Amino acid sequence: MRLCTVVGARPQFIKYAALHHAIHKYSQIEHVLIHTGQHYDHNMSGSFFKELGLPDPDINLSIGGHAPVKQISLMLEHIAKHLAEIKPDFVIVFGDTNSSLAAAIAASKLQIKIIHIEAGARSFNKDMPEEFNRIIIDRLADQLFVSSSSAMDNLKKEGLIRNAYLSGDVMKDMVFAAKQRNRITPKQTQQYIYATIHRPANTNTTQRLTDIMNGLNQLPHKVIFSLHPRTKKQLDQRDIQTEKYQNIEWIEPVGYFENLSFIQFAEAVITDSGGMQKEAYWLQTKCVTIRQDTEWPETLHDGWNTLVNDQLESINHLLSTNPTNHQAKLYGDGNAATAIMDNLL
């Protein structure tokens, strides 16, 4: 069996790492990895492959920062060319990025079967580019591997349940592996809140960005802010002076295990990342999500995650509440990648 996986963004490298280790248990599988270059910053791409024990991609398209339509069209053209040469039995895509959408369209046009891992997630907000992407990918995919029962319900309502399989979440595999390998260690001696904000809805206007920073600056604990390249660019372009926020410690994007360590030992996490909502849940750290919706509604149960959009002044109160009733089996048992490969074979 010949598989081709397409990745492009940091969360996909994490998901692929789990699958990579499962794939290489099977000698009968040939595998080719294509990296689109969607995340081209070294801290967001190159260093991750090394840290996660991954070989360099077989093909790197080096398609970096472009406007979405141009980015997708370039990816589609180049991915299709390589797929026509590789002739895989299946193309594997993860989640909801432009890289995954382009790969799914290219494979569909070439009549190559598509595997979508993390299928069925829905925020029900079509203003999010990711929502459009994941809906289209699910409709093109031949095999749908699903992280949660709510995602299975979404696929059932959309008439896509026939080839869907509840596998659990491959990101949970990686969190469990990190804990077992003792790769999660304290990074600070004082109490802190860990934050990362990067979505366009939160960073593309000066007012919204400054409102969020002002809110973080007023919290009772120091805020360690991992600065995504997009957010840094917006701060620079809007001449927002980071040094005036005395309560915020700005850090460059960190590696995978260091990110988990910051999450694990934080008083709370404040984010707009989908993946970090789940990671905070698995590491039993309270999360406040600066969004009006989430594709991971299970994390909202029992106070582990709370959505805050316009009421930024409520964050301080929310941080003082204590979550209850943590569900250890939420999103599977930490063996999703093996379950996916067993099912596929």
KAMO-V223663 format. One record per backbone hydrogen bond with DSSP energy under -1.0 kcal/mol. CO is the residue of the C=O (numbers start at 1). NH is the residue of the N-H. Records with the same first field share a line. If there is no record, write none. Layout:
CO: NH  NH
//
This chain:
1: 30
2: 89  90
3: 32
4: 92
5: 34
7: 36
8: 39
9: 12  13
10: 14
11: 15
12: 16
13: 17
14: 18
15: 19
16: 20
17: 21
18: 22
19: 23
20: 24
22: 25
23: 26
26: 29
30: 3
32: 5
33: 59
34: 7
35: 61
36: 63
41: 44  45
42: 47
45: 49
46: 50
47: 51
48: 52
49: 54
50: 53
59: 35
62: 64
67: 71
68: 72
69: 73
70: 74
71: 75
72: 76
73: 77
74: 78
75: 79
76: 80
77: 81
78: 82
79: 83
80: 84
82: 86
83: 87
90: 4
91: 115
92: 6
93: 117
97: 101
98: 102
99: 103
100: 104
101: 105
102: 106
103: 107
104: 108
105: 109
106: 110
107: 112
108: 111
113: 91
114: 142  143
115: 93
116: 145
117: 95
125: 128
128: 132
129: 133
130: 134
131: 135
132: 136
133: 137
134: 138
135: 139
136: 140
137: 141
143: 116
144: 165
145: 118  119
146: 167  168
148: 152
149: 153
150: 154
151: 155
152: 156
153: 157
154: 158
155: 160
156: 159
161: 164
163: 144
165: 146  167
169: 173
170: 174
171: 175
172: 176
173: 177
174: 178
175: 179
176: 180
177: 181
178: 183
179: 182
192: 267
193: 224
194: 270
195: 226
199: 202  203
200: 204
205: 209
206: 210
207: 211
208: 212
209: 213
210: 214
211: 215
212: 216
213: 217
216: 219
222: 193
223: 249
224: 195
225: 251
228: 232
229: 233
230: 234
231: 235
232: 236
233: 237
234: 238
235: 240
236: 239
241: 244
242: 245
244: 246
245: 248
247: 223
249: 225
251: 227
255: 259
256: 260
257: 261
258: 262
259: 263
260: 264
261: 265
263: 266
268: 194
269: 288
270: 196
271: 290
274: 278
275: 279
276: 280
277: 281
278: 282
279: 283
280: 285
281: 284
286: 269
287: 306
288: 271
289: 291  308
296: 299
297: 300
298: 301
300: 303
301: 304
302: 324
304: 287
306: 289
310: 312
311: 314
312: 315
314: 318
315: 319
317: 320
318: 321
327: 330
329: 332
331: 169
335: 339
336: 340
337: 341
338: 342
339: 343
340: 344
341: 345
//
